[in-house]
Every structure is written in structure tokens, then in C-alpha cells.
Amino acid sequence: MNMTYRIYPDVDQQAMMLEWLETCRRLYNRCLRDLKDWINSRKCSIDRCSLEKEYIMSASIPFPSYLEQKRQLTQWKKEDDYLKAVHSQVTQDVVKRMHNTWESFKDRGYGFPRFKKYGQYRSFLFPQFKDNPITGYQIKLPKIGDILINQHRPIPNGFKVKQIRVLSRCRGTKWYVIVTVQSDASVPEPLPYGRGVGIDIGLENFLTTSDNFTVEPAKFFRELQSRLKVLQRKASRQKKRSKNWEKAQIEVAELHHKIANCRKNFHFQTAHLLCDQADMIFVEDINFRVSAKGFLSKSMLDGAFGQFRNILSWVCWKRGKYFAQVDHKFTSQICPKCQTHTGKKPLSQRVHECPECSYQTTRDHASAEVILQRGLEKVGMDVAERKQSDNGVLSGVLYLDKCRCRNAQLRS
């Protein structure tokens, strides 16, 4: 489990951590450079060579794997004094981080690792701690010292601090620590019980539930877009790497940070609001990365629907609510009353009208009802046993009483 806290280092500590980030960036690029050189040296054909240039490297040089570069790190520290200033485990984690990126590239088949430009390396990791470094209002980091921390949430009893990641935001003006804690206790997943709702996420309304409850979209980026445009224009007119350029970049980064914080706060509030209304929550398993590449990309990215789904699943787990994803195919083309396939609707058509049973409602509401039906079928509930409320809205029914009692015991 990860817990994020804000820290307040002094001027000297900030300068030291910024130097560490720059050193980690240079080490990351060095490891990647050796990896690319080794790969390019093996691309030459046996019977011919390139007319322009060729990477010449001895055939006896082994592949720069994680263990090989970790072994070379000791020799690099003897040659470069700037590597000695950084904690040894931090530099080892940089090598591991680069090779994790390389392994991820090999698994998915695209996205070759890139070099980190100035200011793009924003965190470093202390991988292990013997004792809890947080005491009172301070956190003690190796070679950095005691730093003031805003511990708004205490670490639960029985949990041990495993690792700490120091994170820089707004170009080094705001600092955070991500504390990873671990415990031997296992928390079971919530069981399906009680009342369920289906959620349809969209752009006209941020979400619509199967109870026809809607949440208005919060367009944080669009509301501050004009201000962001002014700051970016101001930053582009400054001389690169000058003091005025750095100040302008900080202003842009702080505005982006404000937008992200407001959006995440809205997602958490909406997730808790949904958990207050139901015991089971069902959403679609849409790949929002694909849908965010169309002509509605700005609105899709401003909504951050993927982040909201992740936050909703975590809040449901925390509060003992059942969360599940269902198949998203044809949810807007099926009538929730008679299960008739009504055909594909254009985006401009916002009303659902069934030609068979004459059921009429909004498009998002009908999709949310279909999502609820698929969710209840997924957890093993019989659709025919569900009851209709007075206003004609589908609602979930009580599941097995023993599941309800068991879930209540788990939450307590």
C-alpha cells in the first residue's frame, strides 16, 4: 500500500535533491546509451558494411544486462565523482528502472526506451529501510537528513515501511514522498451483496447511473485553458535556461499541478458519493486510451475517465463495496426493457426509443441500465427475480444474507 505525503525541505536540501535527480538522469542515459550501442553494433551484416557509419564493438563484450551494468556501476563511481554523492541504493535503482523499461518494451513490442531530457527525471527511490524513518513531524532520509513532513494520515499499526520514493513536482518547487508500507495481514475482497448500480461514463454528463442520477462534467482544463495559454506564450518568449525562463516554466507547471489536483479531488468526491448510494458498482471495461485519440480527445483527457475508474475501484475496496467491470459492447444499442437490438446510434442522438416496447429514456440512462443487468448476471443474480421500483428504474435486489453478514464482519 502506498501513502503520499507532502514534505518541506530547506534550501540546501532542495539543492541536494535536485543534484541527485540530475545525476540519476545522467546515469539513466548512460545505461541506455551502452544498451543502444551494443544493439547497433550487432545490426551490421556479415558480408557488407554501411557506407556512412558503423558501430564497432568487440564481439566478446557481453550484453549490458541489469547485473552487468550493476557490476560496472562500481567502476563508474571510481571514474566519476558526481556518482559518489548519491546514495548507493538510489543509483542501483536507476539501473533497475532503465532495465524494467527495456523489459516492458520487449513484452509489448513497441515504445523503445528514450533518453531523459533535462528536467524529465523527477523521482528517486530508497528501496529499503530497517526502521520507520518517520518520527513526529520529520522524515529522515539517508544522506539528506531530517525533512519536515505533513503526515496527514498515520501509518496503520502492524505495517512496516518498505521503501520511499521522493517525488519532485512543479520543477522542484513542491516535493512529495510516496511511502510503501507492507503487512502480513491479508484483506479479502468485498463480496457481491445488496443494491447495485450501473454507471455509464460520457461527455454530456460525467456519469449517469441506472437510477438516472447524473453528475455534471467538471471541465477543469477548459476553464483554465486561457490562463495556461497566456503563461505558455510568456514562457516561449524567454531565453532558454535563463532565470526568467525558469520562473515562467514554474508558473506553467504549477497551473498544470492545480488542474490535476482539482480533477483528482473531484474524482474522489464522486467515488465516495457513488459508494453512499449502492453496495455494488458496475462500470464498462472501455480502453479509454483508444477513445482519447479521436476528435474528442481534449474532452476525453480532461475528464480522465481511466483515472476515475481506478480511483473508484480503490474507494470501493476501501469501503467494502463490490466493484466489477462488464463488457462494453453494444450497451447503447440494446433496450434494457425488452433486450431488443435497436441498431447503432449516432453521437448526436441522445434519446433511446425502442421500436418494440416503446420504452423511452435518455441514451446514457439506457446504457447504464444495460450495464447493471450485465453486472448482476456476472455475479450470478437472476435478472427475472429483480424488482421494479415505483418510477420504473431498475434496482438491485438483496443477495444472500450470509454474504451481507460476512461483508459486514470484514468491514468491521
C-alpha positions as CSV (number, residue, x, y, z in Angstrom):
1,M,0.0,0.0,0.0
2,N,1.3,3.4,-0.9
3,M,0.8,6.6,1.1
4,T,1.7,10.1,-0.3
5,Y,2.8,12.9,1.9
6,R,3.9,16.5,1.3
7,I,7.4,17.3,2.6
8,Y,9.1,20.7,3.0
9,P,12.9,20.6,2.6
10,D,15.0,23.6,3.2
11,V,17.0,25.4,0.5
12,D,20.1,23.2,0.9
13,Q,18.1,20.0,0.9
14,Q,16.3,21.1,-2.2
15,A,19.5,21.9,-4.0
16,M,20.9,18.5,-3.0
17,M,17.9,16.6,-4.2
18,L,17.9,18.4,-7.5
19,E,21.5,17.5,-7.9
20,W,20.6,13.9,-7.2
21,L,17.8,13.9,-9.8
22,E,20.2,15.3,-12.4
23,T,22.8,12.7,-11.5
24,C,20.2,9.9,-11.8
25,R,19.2,11.3,-15.2
26,R,22.7,11.2,-16.5
27,L,23.2,7.7,-15.2
28,Y,20.0,6.5,-16.8
29,N,21.1,8.0,-20.1
30,R,24.5,6.4,-19.8
31,C,23.0,2.9,-19.2
32,L,20.6,3.4,-22.2
33,R,23.5,4.6,-24.4
34,D,25.5,1.4,-23.7
35,L,22.5,-0.7,-24.4
36,K,21.8,1.0,-27.8
37,D,25.4,0.9,-28.8
38,W,25.6,-2.8,-28.1
39,I,22.4,-3.4,-30.2
40,N,23.5,-1.2,-33.1
41,S,26.9,-3.0,-33.2
42,R,25.1,-6.3,-33.9
43,K,23.0,-4.9,-36.8
44,C,25.8,-5.0,-39.4
45,S,25.5,-7.8,-41.9
46,I,28.4,-10.3,-42.1
47,D,29.2,-9.7,-45.8
48,R,28.7,-5.9,-46.1
49,C,29.1,-2.7,-44.1
50,S,27.3,0.6,-44.1
51,L,28.9,3.4,-46.3
52,E,28.1,6.1,-43.8
53,K,28.9,4.8,-40.4
54,E,29.2,1.6,-38.4
55,Y,29.2,0.8,-34.7
56,I,32.4,-1.1,-34.0
57,M,32.4,-3.1,-30.8
58,S,34.2,-6.3,-29.8
59,A,32.2,-9.5,-30.1
60,S,33.5,-10.5,-26.6
61,I,31.7,-7.7,-24.9
62,P,28.6,-9.2,-23.2
63,F,25.1,-7.8,-23.4
64,P,24.7,-4.9,-20.9
65,S,22.1,-6.6,-18.8
66,Y,21.0,-5.4,-15.4
67,L,23.5,-7.4,-13.5
68,E,26.3,-6.5,-15.9
69,Q,25.6,-2.7,-15.6
70,K,25.1,-3.0,-11.9
71,R,28.6,-4.5,-11.7
72,Q,30.0,-1.7,-13.9
73,L,28.4,0.9,-11.6
74,T,31.2,0.3,-9.1
75,Q,33.9,1.1,-11.7
76,W,31.9,4.2,-12.9
77,K,31.9,5.6,-9.4
78,K,35.7,5.4,-9.3
79,E,35.9,7.4,-12.5
80,D,33.1,10.0,-11.9
81,D,33.0,11.8,-8.6
82,Y,29.4,13.0,-9.1
83,L,28.1,9.4,-8.7
84,K,29.6,9.1,-5.2
85,A,27.5,11.9,-3.8
86,V,24.3,9.9,-4.4
87,H,23.2,7.1,-2.1
88,S,24.4,3.7,-3.5
89,Q,21.0,2.0,-3.4
90,V,19.5,5.0,-5.3
91,T,22.0,4.6,-8.1
92,Q,21.3,0.9,-8.2
93,D,17.6,1.5,-8.6
94,V,18.3,3.8,-11.5
95,V,19.9,0.9,-13.4
96,K,17.0,-1.3,-12.4
97,R,14.5,1.3,-13.6
98,M,16.1,1.5,-17.0
99,H,16.1,-2.2,-17.5
100,N,12.4,-2.5,-16.3
101,T,11.6,-0.1,-19.1
102,W,13.6,-2.3,-21.5
103,E,11.8,-5.5,-20.4
104,S,8.4,-3.7,-20.8
105,F,9.3,-2.7,-24.3
106,K,10.2,-6.3,-25.2
107,D,6.8,-7.5,-23.8
108,R,4.6,-5.1,-25.6
109,G,6.7,-4.8,-28.8
110,Y,6.8,-1.0,-29.1
111,G,7.9,2.0,-27.2
112,F,11.7,1.8,-27.2
113,P,13.2,3.5,-24.1
114,R,14.1,7.1,-24.7
115,F,16.7,9.4,-23.3
116,K,15.7,11.6,-20.4
117,K,16.0,15.3,-21.2
118,Y,16.8,18.0,-18.6
119,G,14.1,18.1,-16.0
120,Q,12.3,14.9,-17.1
121,Y,13.7,12.7,-14.3
122,R,11.5,13.6,-11.4
123,S,11.9,10.9,-8.7
124,F,14.4,8.6,-7.0
125,L,13.9,5.6,-4.7
126,F,15.3,4.4,-1.4
127,P,14.5,0.7,-1.8
128,Q,14.7,-0.4,1.8
129,F,14.6,0.8,5.4
130,K,15.5,-1.0,8.6
131,D,13.3,1.2,10.9
132,N,10.5,3.6,10.4
133,P,12.1,6.9,9.1
134,I,9.0,9.0,10.1
135,T,9.2,10.3,13.6
136,G,6.8,13.0,14.7
137,Y,6.8,15.9,12.1
138,Q,10.0,14.8,10.4
139,I,11.2,12.1,8.0
140,K,14.9,11.0,8.0
141,L,16.3,10.2,4.5
142,P,19.8,8.8,4.1
143,K,22.5,11.4,3.3
144,I,19.8,14.1,3.1
145,G,18.8,14.4,6.7
146,D,15.6,15.3,8.6
147,I,12.8,16.9,6.5
148,L,9.6,18.4,7.7
149,I,6.6,16.2,6.6
150,N,2.8,16.8,6.7
151,Q,1.7,13.3,7.9
152,H,-2.0,13.8,7.4
153,R,-2.6,10.1,7.8
154,P,-0.7,7.9,10.3
155,I,0.8,4.7,9.2
156,P,-1.6,1.9,10.4
157,N,-0.5,-0.4,13.3
158,G,1.2,-3.6,12.1
159,F,2.5,-2.0,8.9
160,K,6.2,-1.7,8.1
161,V,7.8,0.9,5.9
162,K,9.5,-1.0,2.9
163,Q,10.6,1.8,0.6
164,I,10.3,5.6,0.0
165,R,10.2,7.4,-3.3
166,V,11.0,11.1,-3.3
167,L,9.0,12.9,-6.0
168,S,9.5,16.4,-7.4
169,R,6.7,18.5,-8.8
170,C,6.5,21.9,-10.4
171,R,10.2,21.8,-11.4
172,G,11.5,21.2,-7.9
173,T,9.3,23.7,-6.0
174,K,7.0,21.1,-4.5
175,W,8.2,17.8,-3.0
176,Y,6.4,14.6,-2.0
177,V,7.3,11.2,-0.6
178,I,5.5,8.1,-1.6
179,V,5.8,5.7,1.4
180,T,5.2,2.0,0.6
181,V,4.1,0.0,3.7
182,Q,3.6,-3.7,4.0
183,S,1.8,-6.0,6.4
184,D,1.5,-9.8,6.7
185,A,-2.3,-9.4,7.2
186,S,-4.4,-10.1,4.1
187,V,-7.6,-8.2,3.4
188,P,-10.2,-10.2,1.5
189,E,-12.0,-8.7,-1.5
190,P,-15.6,-7.5,-0.9
191,L,-18.4,-9.9,-1.8
192,P,-21.4,-9.0,-4.0
193,Y,-24.4,-8.2,-2.0
194,G,-27.1,-5.5,-1.6
195,R,-28.2,-2.9,-4.0
196,G,-26.3,-2.4,-7.3
197,V,-26.0,0.4,-9.8
198,G,-24.6,0.6,-13.3
199,I,-22.5,3.6,-14.4
200,D,-22.3,5.0,-17.9
201,I,-19.4,7.5,-18.4
202,G,-19.7,10.1,-21.1
203,L,-19.1,13.7,-22.1
204,E,-22.5,15.3,-21.9
205,N,-22.7,14.1,-18.3
206,F,-19.7,13.0,-16.5
207,L,-21.6,9.9,-15.5
208,T,-25.2,8.6,-15.4
209,T,-26.3,5.8,-13.2
210,S,-29.0,3.2,-13.7
211,D,-31.1,5.2,-11.2
212,N,-31.0,8.1,-13.6
213,F,-28.7,10.0,-11.3
214,T,-26.3,12.3,-13.2
215,V,-23.1,14.2,-12.4
216,E,-22.3,17.3,-14.4
217,P,-18.9,17.3,-16.1
218,A,-16.1,19.3,-14.4
219,K,-14.0,20.8,-17.2
220,F,-11.0,21.8,-15.2
221,F,-8.6,22.1,-18.1
222,R,-11.0,24.0,-20.3
223,E,-11.8,26.5,-17.6
224,L,-8.1,27.4,-17.1
225,Q,-7.1,26.9,-20.7
226,S,-7.0,30.6,-21.5
227,R,-4.8,31.3,-18.4
228,L,-2.5,28.4,-19.4
229,K,-2.2,29.8,-22.9
230,V,-1.0,33.2,-21.6
231,L,1.6,31.6,-19.4
232,Q,2.9,29.3,-22.1
233,R,3.2,32.2,-24.5
234,K,5.1,34.1,-21.9
235,A,7.5,31.2,-21.3
236,S,8.1,30.7,-25.0
237,R,9.4,34.3,-25.4
238,Q,12.1,33.9,-22.7
239,K,15.7,32.9,-23.4
240,K,16.0,29.2,-22.7
241,R,17.6,28.3,-19.4
242,S,17.6,31.9,-18.2
243,K,16.2,32.9,-14.8
244,N,13.0,34.4,-16.3
245,W,12.6,31.3,-18.4
246,E,12.8,29.1,-15.3
247,K,10.3,31.3,-13.5
248,A,7.9,31.1,-16.4
249,Q,8.2,27.3,-16.6
250,I,7.4,27.0,-12.9
251,E,4.2,29.1,-13.4
252,V,3.1,26.7,-16.2
253,A,3.9,23.7,-14.1
254,E,2.1,25.0,-11.0
255,L,-1.0,25.6,-13.1
256,H,-0.9,22.1,-14.5
257,H,-0.4,20.8,-11.0
258,K,-3.5,22.7,-9.8
259,I,-5.6,21.3,-12.7
260,A,-4.5,17.8,-11.8
261,N,-5.2,18.2,-8.1
262,C,-8.7,19.6,-8.7
263,R,-9.6,16.8,-11.1
264,K,-8.4,14.1,-8.7
265,N,-10.3,15.7,-5.8
266,F,-13.4,15.7,-8.0
267,H,-12.9,12.0,-8.8
268,F,-12.5,11.1,-5.1
269,Q,-15.7,13.0,-4.1
270,T,-17.7,11.4,-6.9
271,A,-16.4,8.0,-6.0
272,H,-17.5,8.4,-2.4
273,L,-20.8,9.8,-3.5
274,L,-21.5,6.6,-5.6
275,C,-20.5,4.4,-2.7
276,D,-23.0,6.1,-0.5
277,Q,-25.8,5.1,-2.9
278,A,-25.1,1.4,-3.6
279,D,-23.3,-1.7,-2.4
280,M,-22.4,-3.0,-5.9
281,I,-21.0,-0.7,-8.7
282,F,-20.6,-1.9,-12.3
283,V,-18.7,0.0,-15.0
284,E,-17.7,-0.6,-18.6
285,D,-14.3,-2.1,-19.5
286,I,-13.6,0.5,-22.1
287,N,-10.0,1.2,-23.2
288,F,-10.0,5.0,-22.7
289,R,-6.6,5.4,-24.3
290,V,-8.0,4.4,-27.6
291,S,-11.1,6.6,-27.4
292,A,-8.9,9.6,-26.3
293,K,-7.2,9.7,-29.8
294,G,-10.3,10.9,-31.7
295,F,-11.7,14.3,-32.4
296,L,-13.0,14.5,-28.8
297,S,-9.5,13.8,-27.4
298,K,-9.3,17.1,-25.4
299,S,-12.6,16.5,-23.7
300,M,-11.8,12.8,-23.0
301,L,-8.4,13.7,-21.5
302,D,-9.9,16.5,-19.4
303,G,-12.4,14.0,-17.9
304,A,-9.6,11.5,-17.1
305,F,-12.1,8.6,-17.1
306,G,-9.4,6.0,-16.7
307,Q,-8.1,7.7,-13.6
308,F,-11.6,7.9,-12.2
309,R,-12.2,4.2,-12.8
310,N,-9.1,3.3,-10.9
311,I,-9.9,5.7,-8.1
312,L,-13.5,4.3,-7.9
313,S,-12.2,0.7,-7.7
314,W,-9.9,1.7,-4.8
315,V,-12.6,3.6,-2.9
316,C,-15.0,0.6,-3.3
317,W,-12.4,-1.7,-1.9
318,K,-11.7,0.6,1.0
319,R,-15.4,1.0,1.9
320,G,-16.3,-2.7,1.4
321,K,-18.3,-2.2,-1.8
322,Y,-18.3,-4.7,-4.6
323,F,-16.7,-3.3,-7.9
324,A,-16.7,-5.0,-11.3
325,Q,-16.2,-4.2,-14.9
326,V,-18.5,-5.6,-17.6
327,D,-18.4,-5.9,-21.4
328,H,-18.9,-2.5,-23.0
329,K,-20.0,-3.8,-26.4
330,F,-23.4,-2.7,-27.7
331,T,-24.5,-1.2,-24.4
332,S,-26.1,1.8,-26.2
333,Q,-27.8,-0.4,-28.9
334,I,-29.8,-2.7,-26.6
335,C,-33.1,-1.9,-25.0
336,P,-32.9,-2.5,-21.2
337,K,-36.6,-3.4,-21.1
338,C,-37.1,-6.0,-23.9
339,Q,-33.4,-6.7,-24.8
340,T,-34.1,-5.7,-28.4
341,H,-31.1,-4.7,-30.5
342,T,-32.1,-1.2,-31.7
343,G,-29.1,-0.6,-34.0
344,K,-26.2,1.8,-33.9
345,K,-27.0,5.3,-32.8
346,P,-25.0,8.4,-33.9
347,L,-23.5,10.5,-31.2
348,S,-26.0,13.3,-31.9
349,Q,-28.9,11.0,-30.9
350,R,-29.2,11.4,-27.1
351,V,-32.6,9.7,-26.7
352,H,-33.3,6.0,-26.6
353,E,-36.6,4.9,-28.2
354,C,-37.3,1.2,-28.5
355,P,-39.5,0.3,-31.6
356,E,-40.7,-2.9,-29.9
357,C,-41.8,-1.9,-26.4
358,S,-41.8,1.9,-26.8
359,Y,-39.5,2.4,-23.9
360,Q,-38.1,5.9,-24.0
361,T,-35.4,7.5,-21.9
362,T,-32.0,9.2,-22.3
363,R,-29.3,7.3,-24.1
364,D,-26.9,7.3,-21.2
365,H,-29.6,6.1,-18.8
366,A,-30.5,3.2,-21.0
367,S,-26.8,2.2,-21.3
368,A,-26.4,2.4,-17.5
369,E,-29.4,0.0,-17.1
370,V,-27.8,-2.4,-19.6
371,I,-24.5,-2.2,-17.6
372,L,-26.4,-3.0,-14.4
373,Q,-28.1,-6.0,-16.0
374,R,-24.8,-7.4,-17.2
375,G,-23.2,-6.8,-13.8
376,L,-25.9,-8.7,-12.0
377,E,-25.6,-11.5,-14.4
378,K,-21.9,-11.5,-13.9
379,V,-22.2,-12.0,-10.1
380,G,-24.8,-14.8,-10.6
381,M,-28.1,-13.0,-10.0
382,D,-31.2,-13.9,-11.9
383,V,-32.4,-11.0,-13.9
384,A,-36.0,-12.2,-13.7
385,E,-36.0,-12.0,-9.9
386,R,-35.2,-8.3,-9.8
387,K,-38.0,-6.0,-8.9
388,Q,-39.1,-2.7,-10.5
389,S,-39.2,0.4,-8.3
390,D,-42.2,2.7,-8.5
391,N,-40.7,5.1,-11.0
392,G,-39.7,2.3,-13.4
393,V,-36.0,2.3,-12.6
394,L,-34.2,-1.0,-12.3
395,S,-32.7,-1.6,-8.9
396,G,-30.6,-4.3,-7.5
397,V,-32.0,-6.9,-5.1
398,L,-30.7,-8.3,-1.8
399,Y,-28.2,-11.0,-2.4
400,L,-27.6,-13.9,0.0
401,D,-27.9,-12.8,3.7
402,K,-24.8,-14.7,4.6
403,C,-22.8,-12.7,2.1
404,R,-24.2,-9.4,3.7
405,C,-23.3,-10.6,7.2
406,R,-19.8,-11.8,6.1
407,N,-19.1,-8.5,4.4
408,A,-20.2,-6.5,7.4
409,Q,-17.9,-8.5,9.6
410,L,-15.0,-7.9,7.2
411,R,-15.5,-4.2,7.2
412,S,-15.8,-4.0,11.0
